[in-house]
């Protein structure tokens, strides 16, 4: 392919990889042109000499891979988003999307698309869709099972992900539109039946408690120790637009019920929106307390502090409202901001393991007026109230002072087996087989995850003991 036909390739690497701003009146510096030329020369050689001809999709994937390779060389948190990935990122950040409210999986026995469980309060849940229902058609179009035999387990996993993504694309859509699912349910006569569902705004609720209420699984029991009035709130998945709103509602319920202590569980929470980290910390800190500061490449600093009007659950003369924050090696970013702020102001004791150590802030930068492509770029570092940046630099041998450490005497090291068991128990806590009244006397349990050899990776015959939570309960009790 002649190099002149590669002009379409210039825009992305020029604007994204190199951040050039080429105008009609001012040519780019020679050094920038040399950099662009290197990229174009590589693409030209691939186009002319690779063992097979590349399709347009192949070329696009190659360019995006080059961009991401370059960004990841800068740091692991910078990333390029094409339109599809940008939409996924926005859904994750916003905490909602247009759909019907079902979590999908591929049944390992039949290789068919299956409902793992419906989400409480969604169209699927309200219409009686149940866990373990097979989806055999979407809008009348058959959804075939996957092939049964794969030589490579990774290829099987890839095929399953592709099938689930295909189903998601067909089921999700514009709010208010209809989708019909043909389901097959064991023991039902007839076994196959249609369910018409109206797409609505599905919220990815980030706040959870001790257990769901039996009569209304969309609500939570907050008290892990009812006698001593110690509450438990878990912030799961990521810090999205709904996190502080739902947290405030939970804390208000806990306060109204006479809560005297609270445990905030941030284990396995990878972070999310900086603004939500500020709002979450603000719930538990009095006005004026510094939460975090950020610094850019020029050293310019901005300080973010708690606002008095946004504070809840503050200690009083007759109610200590003691707190503990639970973290582990996978608690990162926004989770670390919250844990560090509450620890530095001695508002909470931190229990568990040293956190991940991500002290950088990413900003979403759109690359065109249509907002169909963007990159998430590291633009600042953040600094906890005591003045330290907790970022872990893997190649640095100068300092071991990274992450958020548990308070003295509060460290509870956990094995990988314990962490997997914790993750599974939290999945069980979130799991709802269907709406009460639709589910029979023996609702299907959440299946135990299996290893590549088909053996369960969790031994449910052994009672689950959450040593980190127990340590936190003891710590909060001692401050009653």
VOVOTI-21117 format. One line per field, with one value per residue (C-alpha): residue number from 0; residue in one letter; chain; x, y, z. Coordinates in steps of 0.5 Angstrom, whole numbers, plus 500, padded with zeros to 3 digits. Example, Ala and Ser with C-alpha at 12.3 -4.5 7.8 and 13.67 -1.06 7.14 Angstrom:
! residues 2
seq	(0  1)
type	(A  S)
mol	(A  A)
xx	(525  527)
yy	(491  498)
zz	(516  514)
This chain:
! residues 480
seq	(0  1  2  3  4  5  6  7  8  9  10  11  12  13  14  15  16  17  18  19  20  21  22  23  24  25  26  27  28  29  30  31  32  33  34  35  36  37  38  39  40  41  42  43  44  45  46  47  48  49  50  51  52  53  54  55  56  57  58  59  60  61  62  63  64  65  66  67  68  69  70  71  72  73  74  75  76  77  78  79  80  81  82  83  84  85  86  87  88  89  90  91  92  93  94  95  96  97  98  99  100  101  102  103  104  105  106  107  108  109  110  111  112  113  114  115  116  117  118  119  120  121  122  123  124  125  126  127  128  129  130  131  132  133  134  135  136  137  138  139  140  141  142  143  144  145  146  147  148  149  150  151  152  153  154  155  156  157  158  159  160  161  162  163  164  165  166  167  168  169  170  171  172  173  174  175  176  177  178  179  180  181  182  183  184  185  186  187  188  189  190  191  192  193  194  195  196  197  198  199  200  201  202  203  204  205  206  207  208  209  210  211  212  213  214  215  216  217  218  219  220  221  222  223  224  225  226  227  228  229  230  231  232  233  234  235  236  237  238  239  240  241  242  243  244  245  246  247  248  249  250  251  252  253  254  255  256  257  258  259  260  261  262  263  264  265  266  267  268  269  270  271  272  273  274  275  276  277  278  279  280  281  282  283  284  285  286  287  288  289  290  291  292  293  294  295  296  297  298  299  300  301  302  303  304  305  306  307  308  309  310  311  312  313  314  315  316  317  318  319  320  321  322  323  324  325  326  327  328  329  330  331  332  333  334  335  336  337  338  339  340  341  342  343  344  345  346  347  348  349  350  351  352  353  354  355  356  357  358  359  360  361  362  363  364  365  366  367  368  369  370  371  372  373  374  375  376  377  378  379  380  381  382  383  384  385  386  387  388  389  390  391  392  393  394  395  396  397  398  399  400  401  402  403  404  405  406  407  408  409  410  411  412  413  414  415  416  417  418  419  420  421  422  423  424  425  426  427  428  429  430  431  432  433  434  435  436  437  438  439  440  441  442  443  444  445  446  447  448  449  450  451  452  453  454  455  456  457  458  459  460  461  462  463  464  465  466  467  468  469  470  471  472  473  474  475  476  477  478  479)
type	(X  X  X  X  X  X  X  X  X  X  X  X  X  X  X  X  X  X  X  X  X  X  X  X  X  X  X  X  X  X  X  X  X  X  X  X  X  X  X  X  X  X  X  X  X  X  X  X  X  X  X  X  X  X  X  X  X  X  X  X  X  X  X  X  X  X  X  X  X  X  X  X  X  X  X  X  X  X  X  X  X  X  X  X  X  X  X  X  X  X  X  X  X  X  X  X  X  X  X  X  X  X  X  X  X  X  X  X  X  X  X  X  X  X  X  X  X  X  X  X  X  X  X  X  X  X  X  X  X  X  X  X  X  X  X  X  X  X  X  X  X  X  X  X  X  X  X  X  X  X  X  X  X  X  X  X  X  X  X  X  X  X  X  X  X  X  X  X  X  X  X  X  X  X  X  X  X  X  X  X  X  X  X  X  X  X  X  X  X  X  X  X  X  X  X  X  X  X  X  X  X  X  X  X  X  X  X  X  X  X  X  X  X  X  X  X  X  X  X  X  X  X  X  X  X  X  X  X  X  X  X  X  X  X  X  X  X  X  X  X  X  X  X  X  X  X  X  X  X  X  X  X  X  X  X  X  X  X  X  X  X  X  X  X  X  X  X  X  X  X  X  X  X  X  X  X  X  X  X  X  X  X  X  X  X  X  X  X  X  X  X  X  X  X  X  X  X  X  X  X  X  X  X  X  X  X  X  X  X  X  X  X  X  X  X  X  X  X  X  X  X  X  X  X  X  X  X  X  X  X  X  X  X  X  X  X  X  X  X  X  X  X  X  X  X  X  X  X  X  X  X  X  X  X  X  X  X  X  X  X  X  X  X  X  X  X  X  X  X  X  X  X  X  X  X  X  X  X  X  X  X  X  X  X  X  X  X  X  X  X  X  X  X  X  X  X  X  X  X  X  X  X  X  X  X  X  X  X  X  X  X  X  X  X  X  X  X  X  X  X  X  X  X  X  X  X  X  X  X  X  X  X  X  X  X  X  X  X  X  X  X  X  X  X  X  X  X  X  X  X  X  X  X  X  X  X  X  X  X  X  X  X  X  X  X  X  X  X  X  X  X  X  X  X  X  X  X  X  X  X)
mol	(A  A  A  A  A  A  A  A  A  A  A  A  A  A  A  A  A  A  A  A  A  A  A  A  A  A  A  A  A  A  A  A  A  A  A  A  A  A  A  A  A  A  A  A  A  A  A  A  A  A  A  A  A  A  A  A  A  A  A  A  A  A  A  A  A  A  A  A  A  A  A  A  A  A  A  A  A  A  A  A  A  A  A  A  A  A  A  A  A  A  A  A  A  A  A  A  A  A  A  A  A  A  A  A  A  A  A  A  A  A  A  A  A  A  A  A  A  A  A  A  A  A  A  A  A  A  A  A  A  A  A  A  A  A  A  A  A  A  A  A  A  A  A  A  A  A  A  A  A  A  A  A  A  A  A  A  A  A  A  A  A  A  A  A  A  A  A  A  A  A  A  A  A  A  A  A  A  A  A  A  A  A  A  A  A  A  A  A  A  A  A  A  A  A  A  A  A  A  A  A  A  A  A  A  A  A  A  A  A  A  A  A  A  A  A  A  A  A  A  A  A  A  A  A  A  A  A  A  A  A  A  A  A  A  A  A  A  A  A  A  A  A  A  A  A  A  A  A  A  A  A  A  A  A  A  A  A  A  A  A  A  A  A  A  A  A  A  A  A  A  A  A  A  A  A  A  A  A  A  A  A  A  A  A  A  A  A  A  A  A  A  A  A  A  A  A  A  A  A  A  A  A  A  A  A  A  A  A  A  A  A  A  A  A  A  A  A  A  A  A  A  A  A  A  A  A  A  A  A  A  A  A  A  A  A  A  A  A  A  A  A  A  A  A  A  A  A  A  A  A  A  A  A  A  A  A  A  A  A  A  A  A  A  A  A  A  A  A  A  A  A  A  A  A  A  A  A  A  A  A  A  A  A  A  A  A  A  A  A  A  A  A  A  A  A  A  A  A  A  A  A  A  A  A  A  A  A  A  A  A  A  A  A  A  A  A  A  A  A  A  A  A  A  A  A  A  A  A  A  A  A  A  A  A  A  A  A  A  A  A  A  A  A  A  A  A  A  A  A  A  A  A  A  A  A  A  A  A  A  A  A  A  A  A  A  A  A  A  A  A  A  A  A  A  A  A  A  A  A  A)
xx	(500  503  505  501  495  497  495  489  493  497  491  491  498  499  494  494  501  504  499  501  496  497  494  493  498  503  507  509  516  521  522  515  515  520  517  510  515  517  510  508  514  513  505  508  512  507  502  507  510  506  505  497  494  491  483  481  479  486  489  485  487  494  494  490  495  501  498  496  503  506  501  503  510  509  505  500  494  494  490  487  479  476  468  466  471  469  462  464  468  463  458  462  463  456  454  448  446  440  438  434  438  441  448  450  454  455  453  459  455  450  455  448  447  444  442  446  441  437  438  433  429  430  425  428  427  420  418  420  426  430  437  439  434  437  436  435  433  433  428  426  433  436  442  446  450  458  462  463  471  476  484  486  482  484  480  474  474  475  469  465  467  465  458  456  458  454  448  449  449  443  439  442  439  435  431  424  425  423  426  423  427  425  427  428  427  427  421  416  411  412  419  420  417  417  418  417  422  422  429  430  436  440  444  450  449  456  454  452  451  451  445  439  432  428  422  425  432  434  435  440  441  447  448  454  453  446  447  453  450  456  454  458  458  462  463  464  466  468  467  462  457  452  457  457  449  448  453  450  443  446  449  443  439  444  444  437  437  442  449  454  460  461  466  467  470  474  477  478  476  480  478  474  472  476  470  467  473  472  465  466  471  467  461  466  470  468  468  475  479  484  482  487  491  493  500  501  507  509  508  501  497  490  487  481  477  471  465  461  454  456  458  455  456  461  462  458  459  454  456  463  461  468  470  474  476  478  483  487  493  487  485  487  486  480  480  487  485  479  483  489  484  480  487  491  485  485  477  478  483  485  485  487  493  497  494  496  500  496  498  496  490  488  484  479  481  477  480  475  469  464  467  468  475  479  485  485  492  496  496  497  499  495  498  495  493  500  504  506  505  503  505  509  514  516  523  525  529  529  523  518  514  508  501  496  498  494  494  499  497  491  495  491  495  491  493  490  486  482  482  478  474  472  471  466  462  461  458  454  451  450  447  439  436  429  424  420  414  417  422  420  422  429  432  438  445  451  455  462  467  472  479  481  481  474  475  472  477  472  471  464  465  469  466  467  471  473  479  479  472  473  479  475  469  474  477  470  468  474  472  465)
yy	(500  507  511  517  512  512  519  517  514  521  524  519  518  526  528  522  520  526  531  536  542  543  549  551  558  555  549  544  544  539  535  533  532  527  523  523  520  515  512  513  509  503  503  504  498  494  495  494  488  484  477  478  484  488  490  497  494  491  498  501  496  497  504  504  498  503  509  505  502  509  511  505  506  513  510  504  509  513  510  511  510  509  510  503  504  511  509  503  508  513  508  506  513  515  508  507  505  504  496  491  489  482  479  475  468  462  456  451  445  447  453  457  464  464  469  469  473  479  486  488  494  493  491  484  483  486  482  475  474  469  466  460  462  461  466  462  468  476  480  473  472  465  466  460  456  456  451  445  444  449  447  453  455  462  461  459  465  469  466  467  474  476  472  476  482  481  479  486  490  487  487  494  500  507  508  507  502  495  488  481  475  468  464  457  455  448  445  450  448  450  451  457  463  470  476  483  488  496  499  503  507  501  504  500  501  502  501  495  493  487  483  484  485  479  482  488  485  492  495  493  491  496  493  488  488  490  490  495  499  498  499  496  500  497  501  496  496  503  510  513  518  515  513  519  520  513  513  519  516  509  514  518  511  509  515  515  508  510  508  508  506  505  500  503  497  499  492  491  498  500  507  512  519  524  528  522  521  528  527  520  523  529  525  523  530  536  543  545  539  538  531  531  536  535  538  538  538  546  545  548  546  545  543  540  541  538  543  543  543  536  533  527  522  526  525  528  528  522  518  517  514  511  509  503  503  496  496  491  490  492  498  504  511  514  509  511  518  516  512  517  523  519  516  523  526  521  520  512  507  503  496  490  491  496  499  499  505  509  517  520  523  522  527  525  529  529  528  531  535  529  526  520  519  521  519  518  522  522  530  531  527  527  528  526  531  529  532  525  522  515  513  506  507  500  501  506  503  510  509  504  510  508  506  507  503  500  503  500  493  493  490  483  480  475  470  469  464  468  474  470  467  474  476  470  472  479  476  472  478  482  476  476  470  474  478  475  471  469  465  458  455  453  459  457  459  463  458  457  459  453  453  451  444  444  444  449  454  456  450  452  446  451  456  463  467  475  476  483  485  482  486  492  490  490  496  500  497  499  506  506)
zz	(500  498  504  501  503  510  511  515  520  522  526  532  533  532  537  542  542  542  544  537  536  529  526  519  520  524  522  528  530  526  532  533  525  526  532  527  521  526  527  520  517  522  520  512  513  516  511  505  508  513  511  510  508  514  514  516  523  524  522  527  533  531  532  538  541  539  543  549  549  549  554  559  558  561  567  568  569  563  557  550  549  543  542  545  551  552  553  558  562  563  565  570  573  572  576  571  564  560  560  564  570  569  570  565  564  560  563  564  563  557  554  553  555  562  567  573  577  576  580  585  583  575  570  569  577  577  571  575  571  576  577  572  567  560  555  548  544  544  540  537  534  537  541  540  545  545  542  547  545  546  545  549  556  554  548  551  556  550  547  553  554  547  547  553  550  544  549  552  546  544  551  553  549  549  555  554  548  549  548  549  552  550  557  558  566  568  571  568  563  558  559  554  555  552  557  555  558  558  558  564  568  571  577  579  587  590  597  601  608  613  609  605  608  606  605  600  598  595  602  607  615  617  624  624  632  634  641  641  635  631  623  617  610  604  598  593  586  584  587  582  581  586  592  596  595  597  603  606  606  609  615  616  617  622  626  626  629  634  631  636  631  624  620  613  608  603  601  594  592  586  587  582  582  586  587  590  595  597  599  602  607  608  611  617  618  621  616  615  616  610  606  600  596  589  585  578  574  575  583  583  589  590  597  598  605  608  609  615  612  609  615  618  624  628  635  641  648  649  643  641  634  633  626  623  616  613  607  603  598  593  596  591  589  592  597  600  600  604  609  609  611  616  619  619  623  628  626  624  626  619  620  615  610  607  601  594  593  588  589  582  579  572  568  562  555  549  543  538  538  538  544  541  543  549  553  561  562  569  570  578  584  591  598  604  610  613  607  604  597  598  591  590  585  583  581  586  592  596  600  603  605  600  601  607  613  618  625  630  632  627  621  619  614  609  605  597  599  605  600  595  600  602  595  594  601  598  592  596  600  593  590  589  585  584  587  593  591  584  587  590  597  594  591  587  590  587  584  587  582  579  577  570  572  574  581  586  589  595  600  603  608  612  616  614  619  617  621  619  621  627  629  627  631  637  636  635  641  645  644  646)
